[in-house]
Amino acid sequence: LGQIARRARVGAGEVRNIVVWGCSGKAPDLALATVRGRPVAQALSKDDDKLWLSEGMTAELLGRGANIQKARRSGCAMSMARAVADHLRDLHRGAARGEVVSMGVWSDGNAYGITGGLVFSMPVVCTGGGAHRGPAPLR
């Protein structure tokens, strides 16, 4: 989300609905993602942006942990702690209307075809009170 925001020259709060399937080492699914309400492909439509979306972003994501350690001169613990805090906030307060979040949830009975019995990151809608519903609507 931060890398999309930086590339689009907007605040992180203006980027929504990036989905990560499985684990954080995977490239994000941008099918639902928006920047200021516009699909990412429209917001980042220049040729160099398209190349970055298809190749450069994944390379940046793979090196993210090392980059955080280098910048902070310490581990990624604060970044991970922030992710946990964001998940807890979304679960208990509910996500913003129309917002999809990627969250590691039990895969039993999911509509995406993911084998049951796993904790797997997939798009869900957090409804508050510690609950979520899925599947999130996909285009």
C-alpha positions in Angstrom: 0.0 0.0 0.0 2.8 2.4 0.9 4.7 1.7 -2.3 1.5 2.3 -4.4 0.9 5.5 -2.5 4.5 6.7 -2.9 4.4 6.0 -6.7 1.0 7.8 -7.1 2.2 10.7 -4.9 -0.7 10.4 -2.5 -1.1 9.6 1.2 -1.4 6.0 2.3 -5.0 6.6 3.4 -5.9 7.3 -0.2 -5.0 3.8 -1.4 -7.5 1.1 -0.7 -8.4 -2.6 -1.2 -5.0 -4.2 -2.0 -5.3 -7.9 -1.6 -2.5 -10.3 -0.5 -3.2 -14.0 -1.1 -1.5 -16.5 1.0 1.5 -14.9 2.6 3.2 -11.5 2.6 6.0 -12.7 0.2 3.6 -12.7 -2.7 2.9 -9.9 -5.1 -0.3 -8.1 -4.3 -3.5 -8.5 -6.2 -4.5 -5.1 -7.5 -7.8 -6.0 -9.1 -9.8 -4.3 -6.4 -7.2 -1.6 -5.5 -8.0 2.0 -5.8 -6.1 5.3 -5.5 -8.4 8.2 -4.6 -11.3 6.0 -5.7 -9.9 5.2 -9.2 -8.5 1.8 -10.2 -4.8 1.6 -9.7 -4.3 1.0 -13.4 -5.9 4.3 -14.2 -4.1 6.2 -11.4 -0.7 4.7 -12.5 -1.2 4.8 -16.3 2.1 6.1 -17.6 4.4 3.7 -19.4 7.0 3.8 -16.6 4.3 3.2 -14.0 2.9 0.2 -15.9 6.4 -1.3 -16.1 6.9 -0.6 -12.3 3.5 -2.3 -11.6 4.4 -5.4 -13.6 8.1 -5.8 -12.5 9.5 -3.2 -10.2 6.9 -3.3 -7.4 7.5 -7.0 -6.8 11.2 -6.6 -6.6 10.7 -3.8 -4.1 8.4 -5.9 -2.0 10.8 -8.8 -1.9 13.5 -6.5 -0.6 11.2 -4.7 1.9 12.4 -6.4 5.0 16.1 -5.7 4.3 15.2 -2.1 3.4 13.4 -1.6 6.7 16.3 -3.0 8.6 18.7 -0.8 6.8 16.7 2.4 7.3 15.9 1.7 11.0 19.1 -0.1 11.8 17.0 -2.7 13.6 14.5 -5.4 12.7 11.0 -5.3 11.2 9.2 -5.7 14.5 7.6 -2.3 14.5 6.3 -2.8 11.0 4.8 -6.2 12.0 3.4 -4.7 15.2 1.7 -2.0 13.1 0.1 -4.7 10.9 -1.2 -6.5 14.0 -2.6 -3.3 15.4 -4.3 -2.4 12.1 -5.9 -5.9 11.9 -7.2 -5.6 15.5 -8.6 -2.2 14.7 -10.4 -3.4 11.6 -11.7 -6.5 13.4 -13.1 -4.6 16.4 -14.2 -1.3 14.8 -15.0 -2.6 11.4 -13.2 -1.5 8.2 -14.3 1.6 6.3 -17.4 1.2 4.2 -16.5 -0.5 0.9 -13.0 -1.4 2.1 -11.6 -4.9 1.7 -8.7 -6.1 3.9 -6.4 -9.0 3.5 -6.4 -11.1 6.6 -5.2 -14.5 7.6 -8.4 -16.4 8.4 -9.5 -20.0 8.5 -9.9 -21.2 4.9 -12.8 -23.7 5.8 -15.8 -23.0 3.6 -14.3 -20.2 1.6 -15.6 -19.3 -1.8 -12.2 -18.9 -3.4 -11.3 -22.6 -3.8 -8.6 -22.5 -1.2 -8.1 -25.9 0.6 -9.8 -26.0 4.0 -7.9 -26.3 7.3 -5.5 -23.5 6.6 -5.0 -20.0 8.0 -4.6 -18.2 4.7 -4.6 -14.5 3.8 -7.6 -13.6 1.6 -9.9 -10.6 1.1 -12.5 -10.1 3.8 -14.8 -7.4 5.0 -14.4 -6.6 8.7 -17.8 -5.9 10.2 -16.7 -4.9 13.7 -17.1 -6.6 17.1 -14.3 -9.0 16.2 -16.1 -10.4 13.2 -15.4 -10.5 9.5 -17.3 -11.8 6.5 -16.1 -13.2 3.3 -15.8 -13.6 0.6 -15.1 -10.0 -0.2 -16.7 -9.0 -3.5 -14.2 -9.5 -6.4 -14.5 -7.9 -9.8 
